[in-house]
Amino acid sequence: MRNERRLRTRTPETRAFAERVRLVMNLTARLNALPFDDLDARRTVLTEIFGGPVPDSLSILPPFYCDYGLGASFGERVFINQGCFFLDYGGITIGDRVMIGPRVTLSTSGHPVEPAERYDFITHAPIVIEDDVWIGAAATITPGVTIGRGSVVGAGAVVAKDVPSLSVVTATSAVERRRLRGSPAS
């Protein structure tokens, strides 16, 4: 992935990351249990999840799931529909007037593809969603992707490379990119 960074596992830094994930998972459980019309309480919990104030015009419909919180930032008039997942350790930047459909996944982290390295590192790279983007239901955006201004990502799309401004992208596909070395340890 482009702009990939690595975080070595089993270190004080990953233990701090895991503790933050535990905290945010508890906060999102609390958020998702609130009455839908308790907007003040929802805003308070969102402020805790994201580590500071969020725009008054931000609308996130529960249920909502986030694993880190400190890596996400939002522009004005952002709408996030129900059932979305933000894995934001690598950073998620969302511009103004962005609409995100239900069950969208924004995943900024993963693991190395080589079996021998998978348990040794967490990989991460930022996702940038520019102004006036619409992401359709159940789309998945992978680490390191930028979605250009005014673009549309169709429902169910898996986006693994940058989307130019004012483009429409659709579809999913499984394409063998390369062969991996060896076999995983038993």
Disulfide bonds with the S-S distance in Angstrom:
none
